[in-house]
Amino acid sequence: MRNARAFGRGAHTTKEGAMTERLRVQVDPDKCQGHARCKALAPELFELDEYGNAHEAGDGMVPPGLEDKAWLARSNCPEIAIDVIEE
C-alpha cells in the first residue's frame, strides 16, 4: 500500500531523488497580532520580533519532517496570518 502522504501535503525530495513539493511558511505582518501560537507549536519555523510578532525563521522553507508543524501553526493562528505555500 502506498503512503498517500508522500503525494499530498508536505512531500519532499526522497532519498531516491523523486521530485516532490516543498513547503514554505509566510507570515503576513499586517495580520499578525503577536499571539505567538505559531512559535509555541513550531519554534523551528518561526521567530518573534521585539514586539512579539511572528515572522518566518530564515527563508521560511520547511525542513523535511516538520511539515505537520507548519500546517498546525497555520490552522491555530487566530488572525489567519500564516500561509503555507507548496512549491
Summary of the structure (lengths in Angstrom):
residues: 87
radius of gyration: 13.7
end to end distance: 26.0
largest distance: 48.3
contacts: 226
relative contact order: 0.27
helix: 22%
strand: 20%
